[in-house]
Amino acid sequence: MLKVFEPIKIGRVEVPNRIVRTAHDTGLAYLDISDDYIAYHLARAKGGCGLSILEASSVHPSSQIHVALWRDSIVPGFETLMKAVRPYGMKVFQQLWHGGNIYPDTNLGPPWAVSDKPGFSGLVGRPMSLDDIAELKQAFVDAALRCQSGGLDGVEIHACHGYIFHQFLNPYYNDRSDQYGGSAENRARFLFEVAREIRAAVNEDFAVGVRLGVSEMGNGIDVEANSNIVRKLEEEKLIDFVDVSAGDYYRFGTMIGAMHEPTGYELPTAAAIASAARVPRIVAGRFRTLQEADQVIREGQADLVSMVRAQIADPDLVRKTRELGAEAVRPCIGCNEGCVGGLFGANRMGCAVNPSVGREASLAEELIAPVAVPKKVLIVGGGPSGLEAARVTAMMGHSVVLAEAQPRLSGALAIAGRAPNLQGVGDIAFWLEQEVYRLGVDVRLSSYMEVDDIVAERADEIIIATGSVPRMDGFQHANPPRRVDGLGQSHILSPVDLLSEHAAPHGKAAVVFDTTGRYQALAVTEYLMTRGFSVTFVTSELSMTPHAHFSWRDLAALERFHALGDFALKVRHELVAIGRDTCIIRPIDAVGDSSTTIPADTVVLVTQNAPLRQLHDDLRARGVSSILVGDALSPRDLQTAIAEGHRAARSLA
């Protein structure tokens, strides 16, 4: 049996297994706990998770965050949450947080901070007086007591990732001359006083722990400093567990490693810090399977393993692995588009591969029931949208035909997966494919469907998921009148041409022209650079990936580009003309003639695709209704494609 299935005691709290969901923002609750918040956590409890640590929540109004632990109204919300999850055995802790100089206060004013040194975003906080420090210490204690009153099993003091305790520990922020500044012992004083007062206030059955981790700022908050803190907290019997992570806002991607990071990428520092502890140790690091987590525990690097995004992608990860095997689990692909990017776009989390996330009350898969009257459903297109539509429609008990024009399924994912550091997209393609076959879908490959073919199938319902194709007309939505001279030459390629190797790139100098602001152009750039090309990345946008920035993959991509060779970035530029071995570009906002000629043996146009919706329109002209989904409706992203396929299928109920 896997060791991850063994129970473990944290203080006096018995956790049923070693799989943890460490704290992560959801956007599903504002100030108080919502029904969506409860449904989200309930789904993971039903799925077999051993321990959930609820998201960072502010203990005091001097720092802004979604959930407010300074309000007594949080207690009944906790009671409702615990009543829901308790029957499934999952234990629940709450992370206690204050952001210091990173986020404003609840009125968008200056937050309380260790000093007036500007934080990562440039925000200047209000230096705390000794009275303020005393008030904030009491706020941490009061928050812990509210958690205890609400029936939670424990709390975690958030002392890393660049927030308030890291700022006290950091000599570049902490320039205080009182007892909280100066020596390392003084800079750690606030953390220890908070831990002592919480431990003294809560009962012995209530677990208290701390989250620690190295900073990448070069400020001395390293493995040794964290290890010393662990040892001293233990010596005073102040903690029942330690949860070790890595990173801060100076390299945010380390905190939430995207698909370019390997499994266990945080272990070099996290395991080293954890080794200083005798209490149960939790580590994180993009673990996706229970087998990966089990290896960490067997090797003695930790006692419990955090699998947050893996259980966002599939809340039933633990149960499915135990009952059906690892291959039944919907994989996390590490794209960060929904779980992180959604918080900054839609103000609530989602998931690229799991449309139910955050909407479990209405869309949880356990709510999918067999239909009373099965229909014949024809789905045209075997990309991610069509595959998800076929999977869910089959789960509902319909008779499903999936027709794909190509000799294999997965559509654009098969092409994207060929780019460096995008192999993860193949994981969801493979899972969807095996699921549609497992569910008995009639899959017809190399089947190009025309209107007469569709009508001949006599399907009760038709879903069109035919995707999109590159638009090679040089259209620039930032300046529609701009016409590009020199289109149609053999060295001008689309991303599909390049990644599918339908056409070989020429020479050694390339221009990647991007108007989308997403990751397709990054994939193309890295593909070329790994083959020895120098690349000039030209975009009409203000930055390299403005529409995917908060998935935190752009910084790592830039670092790789500069390490690979000759890379140049030109933002807010338009493409004027393409020659045989040069391109002419021009700043969009420039006055007068300020064009620049740059070398370009190969030019890759990454512009908004054109939807393949002709089948849908032709069917409508014949009086036949169909549902248009994914890129065939409008070219967007993977999360939207899968979600629309999912919703289209469920609408057939």
VOGU-3710 file (C-alpha; in Angstrom, 3 decimals, decimal comma):
1> mlkvfepiki> 0,000/0,000/0,000  1,180/3,533/-0,704  2,392/5,368/2,390  0,297/8,369/1,400  -2,757/6,399/2,511  -1,432/6,024/6,077  -2,931/8,317/8,755  -0,740/10,722/10,705  -1,146/12,809/13,831  -0,481/16,542/13,771
11> grvevpnriv> -0,485/17,436/17,418  -3,677/15,761/18,604  -5,353/15,994/15,203  -5,428/12,716/13,285  -5,266/13,265/9,530  -6,607/10,269/7,559  -3,886/10,333/4,889  -0,777/12,257/3,854  -2,270/14,324/1,015  -2,669/18,022/1,756
21> rtahdtglay> -4,177/20,980/-0,031  -2,073/23,875/1,226  -3,540/27,361/1,254  -4,392/28,956/-2,097  -6,602/31,866/-3,042  -9,961/30,949/-4,591  -11,811/34,241/-4,999  -14,939/32,337/-3,980  -15,508/34,238/-0,741  -15,390/37,935/0,024
31> ldisddyiay> -15,155/38,821/3,704  -17,408/35,930/4,729  -17,648/32,337/3,514  -19,954/31,688/0,562  -21,894/28,658/-0,646  -19,509/28,326/-3,611  -16,551/28,318/-1,231  -18,108/25,517/0,804  -19,033/23,496/-2,282  -15,496/23,795/-3,614
41> hlarakggcg> -13,929/22,429/-0,424  -16,661/19,834/0,031  -15,858/18,323/-3,375  -12,229/17,786/-2,310  -13,330/16,300/1,009  -15,536/13,819/-0,833  -12,601/13,069/-3,115  -10,489/11,822/-0,218  -8,126/14,688/0,606  -6,627/14,264/4,079
51> lsileassvh> -6,035/17,894/5,071  -7,066/21,243/3,601  -5,465/24,481/4,735  -7,875/27,266/3,874  -6,625/30,216/1,875  -4,596/33,086/3,257  -7,070/35,238/5,151  -6,360/38,565/6,757  -6,389/38,845/10,518  -6,734/42,643/10,494
61> pssqihvalw> -8,371/45,305/8,266  -4,971/46,963/7,772  -4,308/44,399/5,037  -6,667/43,509/2,214  -7,617/39,943/1,318  -10,781/38,105/0,330  -11,717/36,347/3,588  -11,795/38,503/6,733  -10,775/36,730/9,929  -11,207/39,876/12,010
71> rdsivpgfet> -15,022/39,624/11,781  -17,048/37,508/14,211  -19,372/36,669/11,308  -16,706/34,288/10,008  -17,514/31,839/12,810  -20,927/30,647/11,556  -19,408/30,352/8,078  -16,741/28,030/9,461  -19,402/26,046/11,307  -21,361/25,532/8,083
81> lmkavrpygm> -18,217/24,503/6,213  -17,177/22,007/8,893  -20,665/20,515/9,101  -20,432/19,842/5,356  -16,948/18,308/5,230  -16,790/16,520/8,591  -18,551/13,305/7,447  -15,798/12,702/4,880  -12,892/12,779/7,331  -10,908/15,667/5,853
91> kvfqqlwhgg> -9,274/17,864/8,486  -9,277/21,626/8,003  -6,772/24,257/9,128  -6,877/27,999/8,433  -3,907/30,050/7,272  -3,460/33,293/9,244  -2,137/36,113/7,045  -1,172/39,742/6,840  0,328/41,125/3,637  2,354/43,995/5,047
101> niypdtnlgp> 3,535/46,344/2,313  2,334/44,218/-0,616  -1,427/44,926/-0,555  -3,395/48,010/0,579  -5,707/48,025/3,544  -9,409/47,288/3,193  -10,146/50,922/2,315  -7,386/50,864/-0,330  -5,232/53,039/1,906  -1,652/52,354/3,031
111> pwavsdkpgf> -1,304/49,048/4,870  0,469/48,525/8,138  4,056/47,519/7,471  7,392/47,011/9,178  8,720/50,273/7,691  8,037/52,849/4,987  10,237/51,028/2,460  8,201/50,453/-0,741  6,963/46,888/-1,218  7,280/44,791/-4,353
121> sglvgrpmsl> 4,506/46,690/-6,159  5,856/50,071/-5,062  3,274/50,522/-2,315  4,565/52,492/0,673  3,141/51,157/3,907  2,518/52,862/7,228  5,279/51,900/9,689  3,774/50,183/12,705  4,203/51,697/16,146  4,694/49,448/19,146
131> ddiaelkqaf> 0,981/49,847/19,894  0,186/48,757/16,330  2,391/45,687/16,721  0,616/44,793/19,946  -2,752/45,236/18,223  -1,713/43,070/15,285  -0,422/40,330/17,601  -3,792/40,288/19,332  -5,501/40,182/15,936  -3,615/36,982/15,100
141> vdaalrcqsg> -4,699/35,488/18,431  -8,329/36,554/17,995  -8,379/35,119/14,477  -7,068/31,776/15,751  -9,751/31,728/18,450  -12,463/32,413/15,850  -11,162/29,466/13,845  -11,314/27,290/16,941  -14,833/28,497/17,744  -15,911/27,689/14,194
151> gldgveihac> -14,894/24,056/14,609  -11,695/24,061/12,551  -8,895/21,693/13,493  -5,978/24,101/13,509  -4,253/27,188/12,143  -1,103/27,943/10,175  0,872/31,157/10,632  1,927/32,354/7,168  5,569/33,385/7,640  6,941/33,285/4,089
161> hgyifhqfln> 6,288/34,394/0,486  7,293/37,964/1,266  4,382/38,840/3,554  4,456/40,544/6,951  6,721/38,114/8,832  9,139/37,883/5,901  9,234/41,676/5,883  10,187/41,739/9,559  12,876/39,124/8,892  14,169/40,997/5,826
171> pyyndrsdqy> 16,971/43,488/6,647  16,226/45,465/3,459  12,701/46,226/4,668  13,264/46,114/8,414  15,241/49,228/9,332  13,676/49,541/12,779  15,792/50,644/15,728  13,520/49,183/18,424  13,359/45,625/19,761  11,906/44,399/16,447
181> ggsaenrarf> 14,857/45,507/14,299  18,578/45,006/14,051  19,757/41,488/14,886  18,286/38,330/13,377  16,811/37,515/16,787  15,085/40,896/16,991  13,759/40,643/13,431  12,222/37,248/14,296  10,727/38,542/17,549  7,317/39,417/16,078
191> lfevareira> 6,866/35,906/14,656  7,807/34,241/17,927  5,589/36,491/20,018  2,613/35,768/17,749  3,283/32,025/17,922  3,586/32,107/21,730  0,367/34,043/22,197  -1,623/31,827/19,820  -0,289/28,653/21,457  -1,224/29,982/24,895
201> avnedfavgv> -4,726/31,000/23,793  -6,007/27,910/21,954  -6,722/24,535/23,491  -4,390/21,544/23,325  -6,523/19,710/20,761  -6,105/22,564/18,296  -3,105/22,303/15,946  -0,772/25,255/15,408  1,827/25,355/12,670  3,885/27,680/10,547
211> rlgvsemgng> 4,543/28,079/6,839  8,153/28,922/6,038  10,280/29,165/2,921  13,299/30,783/1,339  13,170/34,182/-0,301  14,731/34,614/-3,731  15,489/38,255/-3,081  18,980/37,592/-1,753  18,092/38,960/1,660  19,394/36,233/3,941
221> idveansniv> 16,051/34,471/4,465  17,678/31,276/3,267  17,695/27,614/4,266  19,833/28,265/7,348  17,664/31,123/8,603  14,461/29,124/8,134  15,985/26,027/9,745  16,981/28,048/12,813  13,423/29,360/13,121  12,019/25,817/12,906
231> rkleeeklid> 14,352/24,542/15,599  13,600/27,404/17,987  9,827/27,155/17,481  10,049/23,462/18,263  12,256/24,001/21,314  9,525/26,185/22,785  6,837/23,657/21,767  5,031/26,350/19,787  4,240/24,352/16,637  2,681/20,992/15,804
241> fvdvsagdyy> 3,724/21,032/12,128  5,814/22,932/9,613  4,752/23,601/6,027  7,663/24,512/3,742  7,377/26,295/0,415  9,653/28,570/-1,628  9,712/31,912/-3,391  8,267/35,368/-2,979  7,017/38,174/-5,190  10,481/38,796/-6,600
251> rfgtmigamh> 10,052/35,539/-8,450  6,370/34,756/-8,125  6,543/31,795/-10,490  8,523/29,825/-7,908  5,558/29,909/-5,547  3,283/28,450/-8,221  5,533/26,659/-10,693  4,102/26,354/-14,189  4,503/23,427/-16,574  8,164/24,173/-17,255
261> eptgyelpta> 8,995/23,267/-13,649  9,718/19,589/-12,900  8,009/17,539/-10,228  9,466/18,369/-6,821  11,161/21,552/-7,999  10,884/23,139/-4,523  12,489/20,208/-2,715  16,128/21,385/-2,814  15,302/24,120/-0,293  12,032/22,855/1,172
271> aaiasaarvp> 13,349/19,420/2,148  16,483/20,982/3,602  14,418/23,242/5,877  12,023/20,425/6,726  14,933/18,262/7,821  15,409/20,580/10,799  11,964/19,640/12,145  10,803/16,749/14,289  7,130/17,654/14,013  5,228/16,525/10,880
281> rivagrfrtl> 6,559/18,227/7,745  4,600/19,320/4,649  6,289/20,127/1,339  5,014/21,326/-2,020  6,402/21,316/-5,547  4,023/20,566/-8,432  3,267/16,975/-7,465  0,584/15,507/-9,713  0,240/11,833/-8,752  0,062/9,981/-5,456
291> qeadqvireg> 3,018/7,898/-6,603  5,164/11,035/-6,827  4,043/12,137/-3,373  4,631/8,657/-1,982  8,241/8,676/-3,134  8,910/11,932/-1,239  7,528/10,403/1,950  9,381/7,097/1,523  12,644/8,980/1,004  12,084/10,815/4,296
301> qadlvsmvra> 11,967/14,293/2,787  8,539/15,005/4,267  5,643/13,422/6,127  2,845/14,955/4,067  2,785/16,325/0,524  0,802/19,239/-0,837  -1,116/18,582/-4,068  -3,150/21,731/-4,639  -3,482/22,127/-8,388  -3,689/18,370/-8,896
311> qiadpdlvrk> -6,841/18,380/-6,755  -8,162/21,478/-8,490  -7,935/19,584/-11,777  -9,504/16,491/-10,225  -11,082/16,739/-6,770  -11,340/12,934/-6,694  -7,600/12,366/-7,096  -7,201/10,355/-3,889  -10,381/8,308/-4,293  -9,818/7,564/-7,989
321> trelgaeavr> -6,213/6,529/-7,442  -7,219/4,170/-4,653  -10,200/2,653/-6,455  -9,466/2,956/-10,183  -5,776/3,669/-10,608  -3,758/6,774/-11,466  -4,772/6,733/-15,123  -8,370/7,578/-14,149  -7,322/10,939/-12,689  -7,818/14,066/-14,805
331> pcigcnegcv> -4,299/15,549/-14,970  -3,217/19,040/-14,012  -1,153/20,463/-16,856  0,467/23,257/-14,818  -0,647/26,067/-17,127  -1,860/28,315/-14,256  -4,380/29,930/-16,596  -7,470/29,245/-14,500  -6,277/28,616/-10,959  -4,014/31,686/-10,863
341> gglfganrmg> -4,870/33,739/-13,942  -8,580/33,549/-13,179  -8,069/35,384/-9,904  -6,755/38,413/-11,778  -9,181/38,213/-14,694  -12,524/36,862/-13,514  -11,700/37,581/-9,824  -12,310/33,924/-9,033  -10,402/30,785/-9,747  -11,163/28,325/-12,492
351> cavnpsvgre> -9,283/25,490/-14,168  -8,221/24,971/-17,763  -9,071/21,270/-17,668  -11,931/21,147/-15,139  -14,916/23,424/-15,926  -16,596/22,561/-12,611  -14,057/24,401/-10,460  -15,704/27,097/-8,376  -19,126/25,987/-9,616  -19,331/22,622/-7,913
361> aslaeeliap> -22,816/23,352/-6,548  -24,214/23,239/-10,085  -21,546/21,570/-12,226  -19,907/18,883/-10,074  -19,614/15,711/-12,116  -21,437/13,720/-9,455  -24,520/15,693/-10,536  -24,383/14,220/-14,037  -27,214/11,692/-14,167  -28,298/9,331/-16,963
371> vavpkkvliv> -30,952/10,927/-19,163  -34,425/9,396/-19,278  -34,507/9,375/-23,072  -31,076/8,885/-24,697  -30,423/10,700/-27,956  -28,045/10,196/-30,820  -25,498/13,012/-30,626  -23,069/13,806/-33,438  -19,980/15,815/-32,537  -17,846/17,098/-35,395
381> gggpsgleaa> -14,290/17,867/-34,331  -12,002/15,930/-32,004  -10,064/18,758/-30,405  -10,364/19,628/-26,701  -13,867/21,101/-27,010  -15,217/18,187/-29,017  -13,529/15,611/-26,796  -14,987/17,129/-23,628  -18,423/17,349/-25,236  -18,185/13,685/-26,239
391> rvtammghsv> -17,009/12,607/-22,781  -19,794/14,362/-20,888  -22,502/13,452/-23,400  -21,523/9,800/-23,099  -21,569/10,051/-19,293  -25,175/11,212/-19,601  -26,078/8,021/-21,459  -26,480/9,372/-24,978  -25,296/7,488/-28,055  -22,337/9,564/-29,256
401> vlaeaqprls> -20,557/9,740/-32,603  -17,333/11,775/-32,679  -16,077/12,548/-36,192  -12,570/13,921/-36,657  -11,111/14,874/-40,054  -7,518/14,147/-39,000  -6,084/10,665/-38,394  -5,756/11,358/-34,658  -7,666/13,139/-31,915  -6,731/16,217/-29,831
411> galaiagrap> -6,699/18,926/-32,515  -4,470/21,902/-31,756  -3,173/20,242/-28,581  -1,240/17,742/-30,686  0,598/20,645/-32,316  1,098/22,734/-29,168  2,592/19,778/-27,332  5,556/19,762/-29,724  6,841/23,078/-28,400  9,466/23,083/-25,625
421> nlqgvgdiaf> 7,988/23,144/-22,126  4,449/22,617/-23,414  4,463/18,846/-23,307  1,973/19,001/-20,449  -0,884/19,835/-22,791  -0,520/16,330/-24,168  -1,504/14,928/-20,775  -5,036/16,305/-20,930  -5,353/15,330/-24,587  -4,419/11,741/-23,741
431> wleqevyrlg> -6,804/11,614/-20,764  -9,744/12,957/-22,773  -9,024/10,498/-25,583  -8,883/7,469/-23,301  -12,057/8,599/-21,550  -14,121/8,842/-24,743  -13,008/5,354/-25,747  -13,692/4,001/-22,233  -17,195/5,452/-22,350  -17,984/3,782/-25,659
441> vdvrlssyme> -18,032/6,803/-27,961  -18,118/5,863/-31,660  -14,896/7,601/-32,732  -14,425/8,044/-36,467  -10,988/9,268/-37,461  -10,044/10,610/-40,897  -13,739/11,419/-41,358  -14,214/14,776/-43,055  -17,873/15,681/-42,599  -19,817/17,822/-45,035
451> vddivaerad> -23,398/18,973/-44,634  -24,878/15,991/-46,486  -22,814/13,600/-44,332  -24,098/15,236/-41,171  -27,718/15,184/-42,302  -27,347/11,521/-43,295  -26,390/10,616/-39,717  -29,931/11,576/-38,589  -28,593/12,730/-35,218  -30,952/14,215/-32,657
461> eiiiatgsvp> -28,333/16,765/-31,591  -25,269/18,155/-33,383  -22,267/19,860/-31,802  -19,794/21,586/-34,113  -16,272/21,786/-32,655  -14,225/22,209/-35,815  -11,712/24,637/-34,329  -9,926/27,405/-36,189  -7,086/28,019/-38,638  -4,251/30,565/-38,760
471> rmdgfqhanp> -5,146/33,872/-40,356  -2,228/34,690/-42,658  -3,538/37,986/-44,025  -1,408/40,088/-41,686  -4,455/41,759/-40,098  -3,427/43,837/-37,085  -6,292/44,652/-34,778  -4,264/47,424/-33,104  -4,187/49,241/-36,473  -6,735/47,735/-38,914
481> prrvdglgqs> -5,855/50,021/-41,862  -2,233/48,863/-41,803  -1,560/46,564/-44,758  1,552/44,395/-44,634  3,560/44,349/-47,838  5,219/41,100/-48,904  2,714/38,512/-47,661  2,541/35,092/-49,304  6,269/34,340/-49,421  7,494/30,841/-48,607
491> hilspvdlls> 9,468/31,904/-45,530  6,343/33,339/-43,851  4,929/30,634/-41,602  2,081/30,111/-39,187  2,653/28,460/-35,787  0,910/25,370/-37,181  3,288/25,284/-40,153  6,277/25,559/-37,857  5,372/23,240/-34,978  3,840/20,532/-37,167
501> ehaaphgkaa> 6,929/20,771/-39,411  4,827/21,212/-42,530  7,352/23,857/-43,543  10,948/24,257/-42,408  12,215/27,603/-41,101  14,812/29,361/-43,241  18,229/30,707/-42,256  19,163/31,666/-38,704  17,357/34,958/-38,000  13,641/34,939/-37,257
511> vvfdttgryq> 10,929/37,455/-36,480  7,952/36,306/-34,439  5,138/38,820/-34,853  2,413/38,477/-32,212  -0,908/40,259/-31,820  -2,510/37,780/-29,396  -0,618/38,459/-26,164  -0,802/34,811/-25,108  1,578/31,879/-24,980  1,493/30,685/-28,566
521> alavteylmt> 4,180/33,184/-29,541  6,363/32,151/-26,583  6,155/28,540/-27,734  7,132/29,505/-31,269  10,026/31,641/-30,038  11,456/28,899/-27,858  11,017/26,321/-30,613  13,101/28,482/-32,956  15,743/29,369/-30,392  16,336/25,744/-29,435
531> rgfsvtfvts> 17,145/25,225/-33,112  19,780/27,923/-33,147  17,770/30,893/-34,402  18,167/34,436/-33,174  14,668/35,818/-32,608  13,192/39,278/-32,568  9,826/39,124/-30,814  7,595/41,905/-32,152  4,205/42,567/-30,555  1,508/45,167/-30,881
541> elsmtphahf> 0,842/44,799/-27,163  2,451/46,705/-24,274  4,185/43,586/-22,966  5,036/40,116/-24,140  2,036/38,237/-22,724  -0,492/40,764/-21,354  -3,443/38,392/-21,715  -1,740/35,568/-19,863  0,608/37,508/-17,592  -0,848/36,336/-14,314
551> swrdlaaler> -0,217/32,688/-15,035  3,408/33,600/-14,227  5,143/31,916/-17,151  6,492/34,977/-18,953  9,424/35,731/-16,645  10,695/32,160/-16,794  10,310/32,199/-20,588  12,342/35,418/-20,858  15,102/33,906/-18,752  15,213/30,850/-20,988
561> fhalgdfalk> 15,261/32,979/-24,153  18,223/35,041/-22,998  20,043/31,880/-21,917  19,446/30,254/-25,297  21,022/33,007/-27,387  20,229/36,199/-29,248  16,769/37,463/-28,295  15,270/40,931/-28,711  11,840/42,222/-27,663  9,974/45,006/-29,457
571> vrhelvaigr> 6,689/45,961/-27,787  3,969/48,250/-29,150  5,191/47,821/-32,730  3,378/47,045/-35,958  4,543/45,057/-38,930  4,938/47,204/-42,072  6,561/44,964/-44,682  8,241/41,585/-45,138  11,178/41,247/-47,511  13,183/38,207/-48,534
581> dtciirpida> 15,454/38,405/-45,491  14,256/41,449/-43,560  11,167/42,901/-41,921  10,221/46,523/-41,515  8,555/47,368/-38,221  7,333/50,642/-36,765  6,276/51,892/-33,311  2,485/52,089/-33,349  2,395/55,452/-31,600  5,315/57,007/-33,466
591> vgdssttipa> 5,026/60,348/-35,249  6,634/60,580/-38,680  8,810/57,949/-40,320  10,480/55,931/-37,546  10,486/52,499/-39,110  13,246/49,972/-38,434  14,564/47,193/-40,638  15,486/43,961/-38,863  16,901/40,670/-40,183  14,282/37,982/-40,875
601> dtvvlvtqna> 15,117/34,816/-42,774  11,936/33,357/-41,284  8,796/35,215/-40,229  6,143/33,592/-38,047  2,774/35,353/-37,875  0,991/34,708/-34,574  -2,309/36,504/-35,015  -5,897/35,762/-34,028  -7,107/32,632/-35,836  -10,135/32,456/-38,112
611> plrqlhddlr> -12,982/30,250/-36,809  -14,009/27,223/-38,888  -17,763/27,723/-38,577  -18,876/27,117/-42,152  -20,499/23,773/-41,323  -22,619/25,403/-38,649  -23,682/28,198/-41,018  -24,446/25,773/-43,873  -26,511/23,569/-41,571  -28,476/26,569/-40,392
621> argvssilvg> -29,138/27,503/-44,014  -30,611/24,001/-44,464  -32,801/24,440/-41,390  -30,697/22,085/-39,255  -29,748/23,357/-35,791  -26,355/22,762/-34,204  -24,377/24,003/-31,214  -21,136/25,820/-32,012  -18,372/25,530/-29,403  -14,696/26,288/-28,825
631> dalsprdlqt> -12,529/27,940/-31,433  -15,172/27,320/-34,077  -17,317/29,820/-32,195  -14,432/32,191/-31,480  -10,727/31,359/-31,172  -9,734/31,813/-27,534  -7,946/29,455/-25,155  -7,937/25,884/-23,874  -9,943/26,665/-20,750  -12,748/28,218/-22,778
641> aiaeghraar> -12,738/25,419/-25,338  -13,113/22,669/-22,747  -15,690/24,635/-20,748  -17,877/25,265/-23,797  -17,764/21,617/-24,819  -18,728/20,662/-21,282  -21,639/23,097/-21,067  -22,915/22,151/-24,517  -23,074/18,507/-23,494  -24,862/19,232/-20,220
651> sla> -27,378/21,437/-22,021  -28,641/18,319/-23,793  -30,180/17,058/-20,555
//
